[in-house]
């Protein structure tokens, strides 16, 4: 499985996952998780409209299919899935169905790591299978 957030780092991790799947004749699941926007300020709460969520998920699925078009893994062994919810929870849930997760780390450190945490770190902790974390290349922005 390759969790995809459409960053360049996740594209690099997808290349690694594709190489492994193609070499081993394995299925490759591309998973994108859309975290539903919810904002609460005083007595006002905004939750993303279901129609908007549907549109975003459809667009994400189409983009995953575009990303999968250039892979070495044969199309019949590529699965595309879009889920909604917490990225960590949904990725960890999907690990129950696979043997390996190949995912990117954004390499946050310091305050941004403290405030935002690391999705990859929390997936490693909760996964039901092995997780290969692909670091961004040295010198990459």
N, CA, C and O atoms as CSV, one atom per row, in Angstrom:
chain,resi,resn,atom,element,x,y,z
A,1,UNK,N,N,0.844,-1.179,0.000
A,1,UNK,CA,C,0.000,0.000,0.000
A,1,UNK,C,C,0.888,1.240,0.000
A,1,UNK,O,O,1.937,1.283,0.641
A,2,UNK,N,N,0.439,2.225,-0.726
A,2,UNK,CA,C,1.129,3.507,-0.756
A,2,UNK,C,C,0.126,4.610,-0.421
A,2,UNK,O,O,-0.699,4.959,-1.265
A,3,UNK,N,N,0.178,5.167,0.797
A,3,UNK,CA,C,-0.668,6.315,1.112
A,3,UNK,C,C,-0.179,7.535,0.329
A,3,UNK,O,O,1.017,7.825,0.305
A,4,UNK,N,N,-1.097,8.238,-0.301
A,4,UNK,CA,C,-0.738,9.348,-1.187
A,4,UNK,C,C,-1.413,10.623,-0.688
A,4,UNK,O,O,-2.631,10.663,-0.516
A,5,UNK,N,N,-0.607,11.670,-0.457
A,5,UNK,CA,C,-1.171,12.982,-0.117
A,5,UNK,C,C,-0.929,13.989,-1.235
A,5,UNK,O,O,-1.159,15.187,-1.069
A,6,UNK,N,N,-0.463,13.488,-2.374
A,6,UNK,CA,C,-0.199,14.268,-3.593
A,6,UNK,C,C,0.991,15.203,-3.465
A,6,UNK,O,O,1.143,16.120,-4.271
A,7,UNK,N,N,1.831,14.989,-2.474
A,7,UNK,CA,C,3.072,15.754,-2.362
A,7,UNK,C,C,4.155,15.066,-3.198
A,7,UNK,O,O,4.001,13.914,-3.602
A,8,UNK,N,N,5.225,15.770,-3.446
A,8,UNK,CA,C,6.354,15.161,-4.166
A,8,UNK,C,C,6.974,14.033,-3.342
A,8,UNK,O,O,7.478,13.056,-3.896
A,9,UNK,N,N,6.933,14.174,-2.016
A,9,UNK,CA,C,7.464,13.110,-1.170
A,9,UNK,C,C,6.643,11.830,-1.329
A,9,UNK,O,O,7.203,10.734,-1.365
A,10,UNK,N,N,5.315,11.965,-1.425
A,10,UNK,CA,C,4.506,10.752,-1.592
A,10,UNK,C,C,4.677,10.172,-2.988
A,10,UNK,O,O,4.510,8.968,-3.178
A,11,UNK,N,N,5.005,11.007,-3.966
A,11,UNK,CA,C,5.292,10.494,-5.313
A,11,UNK,C,C,6.571,9.653,-5.284
A,11,UNK,O,O,6.640,8.608,-5.930
A,12,UNK,N,N,7.571,10.101,-4.544
A,12,UNK,CA,C,8.816,9.334,-4.412
A,12,UNK,C,C,8.559,8.004,-3.714
A,12,UNK,O,O,9.107,6.978,-4.116
A,13,UNK,N,N,7.731,8.010,-2.674
A,13,UNK,CA,C,7.397,6.771,-1.983
A,13,UNK,C,C,6.607,5.837,-2.903
A,13,UNK,O,O,6.786,4.620,-2.858
A,14,UNK,N,N,5.738,6.405,-3.732
A,14,UNK,CA,C,4.982,5.588,-4.678
A,14,UNK,C,C,5.916,4.905,-5.668
A,14,UNK,O,O,5.694,3.749,-6.029
A,15,UNK,N,N,6.948,5.599,-6.107
A,15,UNK,CA,C,7.920,4.968,-7.014
A,15,UNK,C,C,8.563,3.751,-6.349
A,15,UNK,O,O,8.747,2.714,-6.987
A,16,UNK,N,N,8.901,3.883,-5.074
A,16,UNK,CA,C,9.485,2.756,-4.333
A,16,UNK,C,C,8.476,1.607,-4.217
A,16,UNK,O,O,8.821,0.448,-4.443
A,17,UNK,N,N,7.240,1.934,-3.867
A,17,UNK,CA,C,6.201,0.912,-3.728
A,17,UNK,C,C,5.948,0.216,-5.059
A,17,UNK,O,O,5.742,-0.997,-5.101
A,18,UNK,N,N,5.963,0.982,-6.140
A,18,UNK,CA,C,5.745,0.418,-7.469
A,18,UNK,C,C,6.861,-0.553,-7.840
A,18,UNK,O,O,6.595,-1.633,-8.369
A,19,UNK,N,N,8.092,-0.178,-7.569
A,19,UNK,CA,C,9.218,-1.071,-7.858
A,19,UNK,C,C,9.049,-2.399,-7.121
A,19,UNK,O,O,9.218,-3.467,-7.709
A,20,UNK,N,N,8.717,-2.327,-5.844
A,20,UNK,CA,C,8.544,-3.533,-5.042
A,20,UNK,C,C,7.385,-4.390,-5.558
A,20,UNK,O,O,7.516,-5.608,-5.682
A,21,UNK,N,N,6.259,-3.754,-5.855
A,21,UNK,CA,C,5.086,-4.501,-6.330
A,21,UNK,C,C,5.355,-5.126,-7.695
A,21,UNK,O,O,4.994,-6.278,-7.935
A,22,UNK,N,N,5.984,-4.375,-8.583
A,22,UNK,CA,C,6.267,-4.888,-9.925
A,22,UNK,C,C,7.234,-6.062,-9.870
A,22,UNK,O,O,7.036,-7.061,-10.562
A,23,UNK,N,N,8.276,-5.952,-9.057
A,23,UNK,CA,C,9.270,-7.023,-8.941
A,23,UNK,C,C,8.688,-8.293,-8.330
A,23,UNK,O,O,9.108,-9.398,-8.674
A,24,UNK,N,N,7.728,-8.140,-7.433
A,24,UNK,CA,C,7.210,-9.289,-6.691
A,24,UNK,C,C,5.853,-9.789,-7.186
A,24,UNK,O,O,5.313,-10.756,-6.649
A,25,UNK,N,N,5.306,-9.134,-8.204
A,25,UNK,CA,C,4.010,-9.547,-8.719
A,25,UNK,C,C,2.882,-9.301,-7.739
A,25,UNK,O,O,1.894,-10.035,-7.724
A,26,UNK,N,N,3.023,-8.277,-6.926
A,26,UNK,CA,C,2.051,-7.983,-5.873
A,26,UNK,C,C,1.015,-6.957,-6.344
A,26,UNK,O,O,1.220,-6.252,-7.331
A,27,UNK,N,N,-0.093,-6.895,-5.616
A,27,UNK,CA,C,-1.054,-5.823,-5.827
A,27,UNK,C,C,-0.513,-4.557,-5.169
A,27,UNK,O,O,0.240,-4.614,-4.198
A,28,UNK,N,N,-0.912,-3.423,-5.717
A,28,UNK,CA,C,-0.496,-2.136,-5.170
A,28,UNK,C,C,-1.737,-1.291,-4.919
A,28,UNK,O,O,-2.470,-0.953,-5.849
A,29,UNK,N,N,-1.961,-0.958,-3.662
A,29,UNK,CA,C,-3.086,-0.110,-3.284
A,29,UNK,C,C,-2.594,1.313,-3.111
A,29,UNK,O,O,-1.691,1.573,-2.316
A,30,UNK,N,N,-3.191,2.241,-3.862
A,30,UNK,CA,C,-2.935,3.663,-3.687
A,30,UNK,C,C,-4.089,4.205,-2.854
A,30,UNK,O,O,-5.247,4.123,-3.264
A,31,UNK,N,N,-3.777,4.755,-1.693
A,31,UNK,CA,C,-4.796,5.229,-0.765
A,31,UNK,C,C,-4.607,6.712,-0.494
A,31,UNK,O,O,-3.518,7.166,-0.145
A,32,UNK,N,N,-5.695,7.458,-0.665
A,32,UNK,CA,C,-5.698,8.866,-0.275
A,32,UNK,C,C,-6.778,9.036,0.782
A,32,UNK,O,O,-7.884,8.515,0.640
A,33,UNK,N,N,-6.451,9.771,1.846
A,33,UNK,CA,C,-7.424,10.028,2.898
A,33,UNK,C,C,-7.715,11.523,2.936
A,33,UNK,O,O,-6.822,12.347,3.132
A,34,UNK,N,N,-8.993,11.848,2.743
A,34,UNK,CA,C,-9.427,13.244,2.828
A,34,UNK,C,C,-9.917,13.504,4.246
A,34,UNK,O,O,-10.884,12.900,4.710
A,35,UNK,N,N,-9.236,14.404,4.911
A,35,UNK,CA,C,-9.643,14.769,6.269
A,35,UNK,C,C,-10.707,15.851,6.157
A,35,UNK,O,O,-10.449,16.934,5.633
A,36,UNK,N,N,-11.894,15.555,6.648
A,36,UNK,CA,C,-13.022,16.480,6.532
A,36,UNK,C,C,-12.742,17.723,7.366
A,36,UNK,O,O,-12.335,17.637,8.525
A,37,UNK,N,N,-12.970,18.877,6.754
A,37,UNK,CA,C,-12.715,20.157,7.408
A,37,UNK,C,C,-13.826,20.437,8.417
A,37,UNK,O,O,-15.014,20.399,8.095
A,38,UNK,N,N,-13.405,20.714,9.633
A,38,UNK,CA,C,-14.350,21.090,10.686
A,38,UNK,C,C,-13.675,22.177,11.514
A,38,UNK,O,O,-12.584,21.983,12.051
A,39,UNK,N,N,-14.343,23.318,11.606
A,39,UNK,CA,C,-13.796,24.452,12.345
A,39,UNK,C,C,-14.836,24.922,13.353
A,39,UNK,O,O,-16.001,25.119,13.007
A,40,UNK,N,N,-14.417,25.098,14.581
A,40,UNK,CA,C,-15.318,25.602,15.619
A,40,UNK,C,C,-14.705,26.846,16.236
A,40,UNK,O,O,-13.576,26.822,16.726
A,41,UNK,N,N,-15.467,27.937,16.205
A,41,UNK,CA,C,-15.043,29.189,16.817
A,41,UNK,C,C,-16.218,29.709,17.629
A,41,UNK,O,O,-17.270,30.041,17.083
A,42,UNK,N,N,-16.027,29.775,18.922
A,42,UNK,CA,C,-17.091,30.180,19.846
A,42,UNK,C,C,-18.341,29.339,19.595
A,42,UNK,O,O,-18.302,28.118,19.746
A,43,UNK,N,N,-19.453,29.980,19.214
A,43,UNK,CA,C,-20.702,29.239,18.990
A,43,UNK,C,C,-20.882,28.818,17.535
A,43,UNK,O,O,-21.900,28.219,17.189
A,44,UNK,N,N,-19.924,29.118,16.695
A,44,UNK,CA,C,-20.043,28.801,15.266
A,44,UNK,C,C,-19.226,27.554,14.948
A,44,UNK,O,O,-18.061,27.443,15.329
A,45,UNK,N,N,-19.852,26.630,14.251
A,45,UNK,CA,C,-19.143,25.436,13.788
A,45,UNK,C,C,-19.374,25.284,12.300
A,45,UNK,O,O,-20.507,25.333,11.823
A,46,UNK,N,N,-18.293,25.100,11.579
A,46,UNK,CA,C,-18.382,24.845,10.141
A,46,UNK,C,C,-17.900,23.419,9.886
A,46,UNK,O,O,-16.825,23.023,10.336
A,47,UNK,N,N,-18.713,22.658,9.158
A,47,UNK,CA,C,-18.341,21.319,8.738
A,47,UNK,C,C,-18.494,21.284,7.224
A,47,UNK,O,O,-19.506,21.730,6.681
A,48,UNK,N,N,-17.495,20.757,6.556
A,48,UNK,CA,C,-17.506,20.649,5.104
A,48,UNK,C,C,-18.787,19.964,4.625
A,48,UNK,O,O,-19.177,18.921,5.149
A,49,UNK,N,N,-19.434,20.566,3.623
A,49,UNK,CA,C,-20.683,20.019,3.088
A,49,UNK,C,C,-20.455,18.648,2.460
A,49,UNK,O,O,-19.420,18.438,1.828
A,50,UNK,N,N,-21.388,17.707,2.612
A,50,UNK,CA,C,-21.242,16.373,2.013
A,50,UNK,C,C,-21.022,16.427,0.495
A,50,UNK,O,O,-20.275,15.620,-0.058
A,51,UNK,N,N,-21.674,17.376,-0.169
A,51,UNK,CA,C,-21.491,17.503,-1.620
A,51,UNK,C,C,-20.047,17.871,-1.950
A,51,UNK,O,O,-19.469,17.356,-2.907
A,52,UNK,N,N,-19.473,18.765,-1.151
A,52,UNK,CA,C,-18.085,19.172,-1.363
A,52,UNK,C,C,-17.140,18.013,-1.097
A,52,UNK,O,O,-16.160,17.826,-1.819
A,53,UNK,N,N,-17.433,17.233,-0.059
A,53,UNK,CA,C,-16.603,16.070,0.258
A,53,UNK,C,C,-16.639,15.092,-0.906
A,53,UNK,O,O,-15.603,14.560,-1.306
A,54,UNK,N,N,-17.822,14.853,-1.449
A,54,UNK,CA,C,-17.961,13.952,-2.593
A,54,UNK,C,C,-17.162,14.422,-3.794
A,54,UNK,O,O,-16.514,13.622,-4.469
A,55,UNK,N,N,-17.207,15.716,-4.059
A,55,UNK,CA,C,-16.453,16.276,-5.187
A,55,UNK,C,C,-14.949,16.122,-4.976
A,55,UNK,O,O,-14.217,15.756,-5.896
A,56,UNK,N,N,-14.504,16.403,-3.768
A,56,UNK,CA,C,-13.080,16.277,-3.454
A,56,UNK,C,C,-12.636,14.821,-3.592
A,56,UNK,O,O,-11.571,14.542,-4.142
A,57,UNK,N,N,-13.445,13.908,-3.098
A,57,UNK,CA,C,-13.094,12.484,-3.174
A,57,UNK,C,C,-13.069,12.004,-4.621
A,57,UNK,O,O,-12.188,11.230,-4.996
A,58,UNK,N,N,-14.015,12.447,-5.437
A,58,UNK,CA,C,-14.016,12.083,-6.857
A,58,UNK,C,C,-12.761,12.615,-7.549
A,58,UNK,O,O,-12.134,11.915,-8.343
A,59,UNK,N,N,-12.407,13.861,-7.238
A,59,UNK,CA,C,-11.209,14.460,-7.842
A,59,UNK,C,C,-9.948,13.733,-7.381
A,59,UNK,O,O,-9.027,13.524,-8.170
A,60,UNK,N,N,-9.904,13.349,-6.110
A,60,UNK,CA,C,-8.744,12.622,-5.586
A,60,UNK,C,C,-8.623,11.262,-6.260
A,60,UNK,O,O,-7.518,10.834,-6.594
A,61,UNK,N,N,-9.739,10.582,-6.464
A,61,UNK,CA,C,-9.696,9.279,-7.129
A,61,UNK,C,C,-9.188,9.422,-8.564
A,61,UNK,O,O,-8.379,8.618,-9.027
A,62,UNK,N,N,-9.666,10.442,-9.254
A,62,UNK,CA,C,-9.200,10.681,-10.624
A,62,UNK,C,C,-7.700,10.969,-10.648
A,62,UNK,O,O,-6.987,10.496,-11.532
A,63,UNK,N,N,-7.227,11.743,-9.680
A,63,UNK,CA,C,-5.798,12.058,-9.617
A,63,UNK,C,C,-4.973,10.812,-9.291
A,63,UNK,O,O,-3.891,10.628,-9.847
A,64,UNK,N,N,-5.469,9.962,-8.401
A,64,UNK,CA,C,-4.773,8.705,-8.111
A,64,UNK,C,C,-4.668,7.849,-9.371
A,64,UNK,O,O,-3.637,7.224,-9.614
A,65,UNK,N,N,-5.725,7.821,-10.163
A,65,UNK,CA,C,-5.694,7.048,-11.417
A,65,UNK,C,C,-4.661,7.631,-12.383
A,65,UNK,O,O,-3.981,6.889,-13.091
A,66,UNK,N,N,-4.546,8.967,-12.409
A,66,UNK,CA,C,-3.513,9.593,-13.263
A,66,UNK,C,C,-2.123,9.189,-12.773
A,66,UNK,O,O,-1.254,8.847,-13.575
A,67,UNK,N,N,-1.914,9.228,-11.458
A,67,UNK,CA,C,-0.619,8.845,-10.894
A,67,UNK,C,C,-0.304,7.384,-11.198
A,67,UNK,O,O,0.858,7.028,-11.395
A,68,UNK,N,N,-1.332,6.537,-11.238
A,68,UNK,CA,C,-1.096,5.114,-11.455
A,68,UNK,C,C,-0.807,4.779,-12.915
A,68,UNK,O,O,-0.310,3.691,-13.207
A,69,UNK,N,N,-1.104,5.678,-13.825
A,69,UNK,CA,C,-0.972,5.398,-15.259
A,69,UNK,C,C,0.467,5.102,-15.679
A,69,UNK,O,O,0.680,4.333,-16.615
A,70,UNK,N,N,1.449,5.688,-15.016
A,70,UNK,CA,C,2.848,5.529,-15.410
A,70,UNK,C,C,3.602,4.480,-14.600
A,70,UNK,O,O,4.825,4.382,-14.701
A,71,UNK,N,N,2.891,3.702,-13.805
A,71,UNK,CA,C,3.565,2.739,-12.943
A,71,UNK,C,C,3.929,1.467,-13.704
A,71,UNK,O,O,3.313,1.135,-14.716
A,72,UNK,N,N,4.942,0.762,-13.198
A,72,UNK,CA,C,5.355,-0.521,-13.783
A,72,UNK,C,C,4.406,-1.650,-13.420
A,72,UNK,O,O,4.253,-2.607,-14.179
A,73,UNK,N,N,3.771,-1.541,-12.266
A,73,UNK,CA,C,2.824,-2.560,-11.849
A,73,UNK,C,C,1.672,-2.592,-12.852
A,73,UNK,O,O,1.115,-1.544,-13.180
A,74,UNK,N,N,1.307,-3.779,-13.343
A,74,UNK,CA,C,0.206,-3.858,-14.309
A,74,UNK,C,C,-1.089,-3.290,-13.734
A,74,UNK,O,O,-1.376,-3.452,-12.548
A,75,UNK,N,N,-1.866,-2.625,-14.585
A,75,UNK,CA,C,-3.094,-1.939,-14.166
A,75,UNK,C,C,-4.056,-2.855,-13.426
A,75,UNK,O,O,-4.749,-2.414,-12.510
A,76,UNK,N,N,-4.107,-4.134,-13.814
A,76,UNK,CA,C,-5.042,-5.045,-13.148
A,76,UNK,C,C,-4.631,-5.371,-11.714
A,76,UNK,O,O,-5.415,-5.950,-10.962
A,77,UNK,N,N,-3.405,-5.005,-11.330
A,77,UNK,CA,C,-2.955,-5.238,-9.951
A,77,UNK,C,C,-2.881,-3.941,-9.143
A,77,UNK,O,O,-2.371,-3.929,-8.022
A,78,UNK,N,N,-3.391,-2.854,-9.719
A,78,UNK,CA,C,-3.398,-1.565,-9.011
A,78,UNK,C,C,-4.809,-1.273,-8.525
A,78,UNK,O,O,-5.767,-1.285,-9.298
A,79,UNK,N,N,-4.917,-1.009,-7.222
A,79,UNK,CA,C,-6.186,-0.640,-6.612
A,79,UNK,C,C,-6.097,0.817,-6.175
A,79,UNK,O,O,-5.059,1.265,-5.689
A,80,UNK,N,N,-7.183,1.545,-6.348
A,80,UNK,CA,C,-7.241,2.959,-5.964
A,80,UNK,C,C,-8.375,3.111,-4.966
A,80,UNK,O,O,-9.489,2.643,-5.197
A,81,UNK,N,N,-8.076,3.774,-3.848
A,81,UNK,CA,C,-9.103,3.964,-2.825
A,81,UNK,C,C,-8.980,5.358,-2.225
A,81,UNK,O,O,-7.879,5.841,-1.960
A,82,UNK,N,N,-10.122,5.993,-2.015
A,82,UNK,CA,C,-10.181,7.275,-1.313
A,82,UNK,C,C,-11.067,7.067,-0.095
A,82,UNK,O,O,-12.184,6.561,-0.202
A,83,UNK,N,N,-10.559,7.459,1.053
A,83,UNK,CA,C,-11.309,7.348,2.308
A,83,UNK,C,C,-11.440,8.738,2.913
A,83,UNK,O,O,-10.714,9.661,2.545
A,84,UNK,N,N,-12.367,8.872,3.838
A,84,UNK,CA,C,-12.492,10.125,4.580
A,84,UNK,C,C,-12.282,9.833,6.056
A,84,UNK,O,O,-12.625,8.760,6.551
A,85,UNK,N,N,-11.715,10.806,6.744
A,85,UNK,CA,C,-11.476,10.657,8.176
A,85,UNK,C,C,-10.079,11.085,8.548
A,85,UNK,O,O,-9.449,11.885,7.855
A,86,UNK,N,N,-9.606,10.547,9.640
A,86,UNK,CA,C,-8.257,10.840,10.110
A,86,UNK,C,C,-7.267,10.052,9.257
A,86,UNK,O,O,-7.394,8.831,9.161
A,87,UNK,N,N,-6.284,10.709,8.634
A,87,UNK,CA,C,-5.309,9.978,7.831
A,87,UNK,C,C,-4.643,8.843,8.603
A,87,UNK,O,O,-4.498,7.742,8.071
A,88,UNK,N,N,-4.241,9.089,9.829
A,88,UNK,CA,C,-3.581,8.039,10.610
A,88,UNK,C,C,-4.530,6.863,10.812
A,88,UNK,O,O,-4.157,5.716,10.566
A,89,UNK,N,N,-5.748,7.139,11.257
A,89,UNK,CA,C,-6.702,6.065,11.533
A,89,UNK,C,C,-7.019,5.255,10.278
A,89,UNK,O,O,-7.064,4.026,10.327
A,90,UNK,N,N,-7.237,5.929,9.167
A,90,UNK,CA,C,-7.616,5.230,7.932
A,90,UNK,C,C,-6.448,4.427,7.353
A,90,UNK,O,O,-6.642,3.324,6.843
A,91,UNK,N,N,-5.246,4.981,7.434
A,91,UNK,CA,C,-4.076,4.236,6.940
A,91,UNK,C,C,-3.840,3.015,7.819
A,91,UNK,O,O,-3.615,1.917,7.309
A,92,UNK,N,N,-3.891,3.198,9.138
A,92,UNK,CA,C,-3.697,2.071,10.052
A,92,UNK,C,C,-4.773,1.013,9.813
A,92,UNK,O,O,-4.471,-0.181,9.819
A,93,UNK,N,N,-6.005,1.424,9.605
A,93,UNK,CA,C,-7.082,0.469,9.329
A,93,UNK,C,C,-6.773,-0.327,8.063
A,93,UNK,O,O,-6.991,-1.537,8.026
A,94,UNK,N,N,-6.270,0.338,7.036
A,94,UNK,CA,C,-5.963,-0.328,5.765
A,94,UNK,C,C,-4.776,-1.282,5.894
A,94,UNK,O,O,-4.632,-2.194,5.080
A,95,UNK,N,N,-3.923,-1.088,6.905
A,95,UNK,CA,C,-2.769,-1.986,7.061
A,95,UNK,C,C,-3.194,-3.405,7.408
A,95,UNK,O,O,-2.403,-4.338,7.268
A,96,UNK,N,N,-4.412,-3.579,7.850
A,96,UNK,CA,C,-4.913,-4.926,8.162
A,96,UNK,C,C,-5.088,-5.768,6.900
A,96,UNK,O,O,-5.181,-6.993,6.970
A,97,UNK,N,N,-5.132,-5.097,5.740
A,97,UNK,CA,C,-5.373,-5.786,4.471
A,97,UNK,C,C,-4.109,-5.961,3.633
A,97,UNK,O,O,-4.183,-6.474,2.517
A,98,UNK,N,N,-2.973,-5.554,4.137
A,98,UNK,CA,C,-1.780,-5.587,3.289
A,98,UNK,C,C,-0.566,-6.110,4.062
A,98,UNK,O,O,-0.596,-6.276,5.282
A,99,UNK,N,N,0.494,-6.359,3.305
A,99,UNK,CA,C,1.725,-6.893,3.889
A,99,UNK,C,C,2.776,-5.824,4.135
A,99,UNK,O,O,3.672,-5.998,4.962
A,100,UNK,N,N,2.661,-4.710,3.407
A,100,UNK,CA,C,3.682,-3.670,3.489
A,100,UNK,C,C,3.066,-2.323,3.145
A,100,UNK,O,O,2.268,-2.209,2.215
A,101,UNK,N,N,3.448,-1.307,3.907
A,101,UNK,CA,C,3.093,0.075,3.610
A,101,UNK,C,C,4.381,0.784,3.229
A,101,UNK,O,O,5.385,0.686,3.934
A,102,UNK,N,N,4.349,1.490,2.122
A,102,UNK,CA,C,5.487,2.317,1.716
A,102,UNK,C,C,4.969,3.744,1.689
A,102,UNK,O,O,4.118,4.094,0.871
A,103,UNK,N,N,5.492,4.567,2.596
A,103,UNK,CA,C,4.977,5.929,2.697
A,103,UNK,C,C,6.095,6.933,2.915
A,103,UNK,O,O,7.201,6.589,3.331
A,104,UNK,N,N,5.778,8.163,2.627
A,104,UNK,CA,C,6.747,9.250,2.751
A,104,UNK,C,C,6.714,9.834,4.147
A,104,UNK,O,O,5.726,9.737,4.875
A,105,UNK,N,N,7.824,10.436,4.486
A,105,UNK,CA,C,7.858,11.295,5.659
A,105,UNK,C,C,8.182,12.692,5.144
A,105,UNK,O,O,8.968,12.856,4.211
A,106,UNK,N,N,7.576,13.679,5.753
A,106,UNK,CA,C,7.840,15.053,5.328
A,106,UNK,C,C,9.018,15.648,6.070
A,106,UNK,O,O,9.430,16.773,5.785
A,107,UNK,N,N,9.560,14.908,7.014
A,107,UNK,CA,C,10.776,15.345,7.692
A,107,UNK,C,C,10.613,16.577,8.543
A,107,UNK,O,O,11.564,17.339,8.713
A,108,UNK,N,N,9.426,16.792,9.082
A,108,UNK,CA,C,9.243,17.947,9.965
A,108,UNK,C,C,10.053,17.745,11.240
A,108,UNK,O,O,10.191,16.632,11.747
A,109,UNK,N,N,10.574,18.838,11.730
A,109,UNK,CA,C,11.323,18.789,12.987
A,109,UNK,C,C,10.877,19.955,13.857
A,109,UNK,O,O,10.121,20.823,13.419
A,110,UNK,N,N,11.342,19.958,15.056
A,110,UNK,CA,C,11.112,21.095,15.942
A,110,UNK,C,C,9.647,21.363,16.211
A,110,UNK,O,O,8.868,20.440,16.450
A,111,UNK,N,N,9.276,22.638,16.171
A,111,UNK,CA,C,7.935,23.065,16.539
A,111,UNK,C,C,6.869,22.487,15.616
A,111,UNK,O,O,5.810,22.075,16.089
A,112,UNK,N,N,7.126,22.446,14.302
A,112,UNK,CA,C,6.099,21.925,13.400
A,112,UNK,C,C,5.851,20.440,13.656
A,112,UNK,O,O,4.717,19.974,13.540
A,113,UNK,N,N,6.905,19.690,14.006
A,113,UNK,CA,C,6.721,18.276,14.348
A,113,UNK,C,C,5.940,18.148,15.654
A,113,UNK,O,O,5.061,17.296,15.786
A,114,UNK,N,N,6.271,18.998,16.603
A,114,UNK,CA,C,5.582,18.966,17.890
A,114,UNK,C,C,4.098,19.292,17.721
A,114,UNK,O,O,3.248,18.618,18.303
A,115,UNK,N,N,3.779,20.324,16.926
A,115,UNK,CA,C,2.398,20.759,16.767
A,115,UNK,C,C,1.595,19.821,15.866
A,115,UNK,O,O,0.442,19.510,16.164
A,116,UNK,N,N,2.192,19.376,14.780
A,116,UNK,CA,C,1.459,18.591,13.789
A,116,UNK,C,C,1.684,17.097,13.945
A,116,UNK,O,O,0.892,16.292,13.455
A,117,UNK,N,N,2.752,16.728,14.621
A,117,UNK,CA,C,3.070,15.316,14.744
A,117,UNK,C,C,3.530,14.759,13.417
A,117,UNK,O,O,3.691,15.492,12.441
A,118,UNK,N,N,3.736,13.488,13.389
A,118,UNK,CA,C,4.175,12.843,12.175
A,118,UNK,C,C,3.201,11.720,11.856
A,118,UNK,O,O,3.073,10.760,12.616
A,119,UNK,N,N,2.521,11.847,10.732
A,119,UNK,CA,C,1.598,10.799,10.310
A,119,UNK,C,C,2.361,9.490,10.160
A,119,UNK,O,O,1.910,8.448,10.634
A,120,UNK,N,N,3.512,9.541,9.506
A,120,UNK,CA,C,4.265,8.309,9.286
A,120,UNK,C,C,4.686,7.679,10.612
A,120,UNK,O,O,4.641,6.458,10.759
A,121,UNK,N,N,5.089,8.490,11.560
A,121,UNK,CA,C,5.494,7.966,12.865
A,121,UNK,C,C,4.330,7.263,13.564
A,121,UNK,O,O,4.502,6.189,14.141
A,122,UNK,N,N,3.155,7.872,13.507
A,122,UNK,CA,C,1.993,7.266,14.161
A,122,UNK,C,C,1.500,6.039,13.409
A,122,UNK,O,O,0.976,5.113,14.028
A,123,UNK,N,N,1.655,6.010,12.087
A,123,UNK,CA,C,1.298,4.814,11.328
A,123,UNK,C,C,2.237,3.673,11.702
A,123,UNK,O,O,1.786,2.545,11.906
A,124,UNK,N,N,3.537,3.952,11.794
A,124,UNK,CA,C,4.496,2.917,12.198
A,124,UNK,C,C,4.080,2.328,13.542
A,124,UNK,O,O,4.127,1.112,13.729
A,125,UNK,N,N,3.681,3.171,14.463
A,125,UNK,CA,C,3.306,2.702,15.798
A,125,UNK,C,C,2.048,1.842,15.789
A,125,UNK,O,O,1.943,0.901,16.576
A,126,UNK,N,N,1.088,2.149,14.912
A,126,UNK,CA,C,-0.193,1.452,14.948
A,126,UNK,C,C,-0.415,0.412,13.868
A,126,UNK,O,O,-1.415,-0.305,13.906
A,127,UNK,N,N,0.481,0.310,12.917
A,127,UNK,CA,C,0.264,-0.560,11.759
A,127,UNK,C,C,0.239,-2.034,12.121
A,127,UNK,O,O,0.915,-2.482,13.047
A,128,UNK,N,N,-0.560,-2.776,11.362
A,128,UNK,CA,C,-0.644,-4.218,11.527
A,128,UNK,C,C,0.350,-4.949,10.629
A,128,UNK,O,O,0.389,-6.179,10.617
A,129,UNK,N,N,1.146,-4.202,9.884
A,129,UNK,CA,C,2.136,-4.805,8.987
A,129,UNK,C,C,3.405,-3.945,9.016
A,129,UNK,O,O,3.479,-2.946,9.730
A,130,UNK,N,N,4.378,-4.351,8.240
A,130,UNK,CA,C,5.639,-3.610,8.147
A,130,UNK,C,C,5.417,-2.291,7.407
A,130,UNK,O,O,4.633,-2.222,6.460
A,131,UNK,N,N,6.119,-1.247,7.853
A,131,UNK,CA,C,6.031,0.068,7.219
A,131,UNK,C,C,7.426,0.492,6.780
A,131,UNK,O,O,8.353,0.541,7.589
A,132,UNK,N,N,7.568,0.795,5.503
A,132,UNK,CA,C,8.807,1.338,4.962
A,132,UNK,C,C,8.588,2.828,4.787
A,132,UNK,O,O,7.728,3.254,4.016
A,133,UNK,N,N,9.372,3.616,5.507
A,133,UNK,CA,C,9.242,5.077,5.433
A,133,UNK,C,C,10.337,5.619,4.526
A,133,UNK,O,O,11.525,5.408,4.768
A,134,UNK,N,N,9.919,6.315,3.486
A,134,UNK,CA,C,10.847,6.861,2.504
A,134,UNK,C,C,11.110,8.323,2.869
A,134,UNK,O,O,10.202,9.154,2.872
A,135,UNK,N,N,12.371,8.611,3.173
A,135,UNK,CA,C,12.749,9.985,3.528
A,135,UNK,C,C,12.920,10.806,2.256
A,135,UNK,O,O,13.243,10.277,1.192
A,136,UNK,N,N,12.699,12.095,2.390
A,136,UNK,CA,C,12.926,12.952,1.226
A,136,UNK,C,C,14.431,13.041,0.993
A,136,UNK,O,O,15.218,12.946,1.935
A,137,UNK,N,N,14.823,13.221,-0.259
A,137,UNK,CA,C,16.262,13.295,-0.566
A,137,UNK,C,C,16.925,14.463,0.155
A,137,UNK,O,O,16.298,15.493,0.407
A,138,UNK,N,N,18.191,14.287,0.480
A,138,UNK,CA,C,18.964,15.348,1.131
A,138,UNK,C,C,18.971,16.580,0.237
A,138,UNK,O,O,19.179,16.487,-0.972
A,139,UNK,N,N,18.740,17.731,0.852
A,139,UNK,CA,C,18.762,18.975,0.098
A,139,UNK,C,C,17.430,19.320,-0.535
A,139,UNK,O,O,17.290,20.402,-1.104
A,140,UNK,N,N,16.435,18.424,-0.453
A,140,UNK,CA,C,15.115,18.709,-1.036
A,140,UNK,C,C,14.385,19.689,-0.128
A,140,UNK,O,O,14.533,19.650,1.094
A,141,UNK,N,N,13.607,20.553,-0.729
A,141,UNK,CA,C,12.870,21.546,0.035
A,141,UNK,C,C,11.695,20.931,0.750
A,141,UNK,O,O,10.960,21.632,1.446
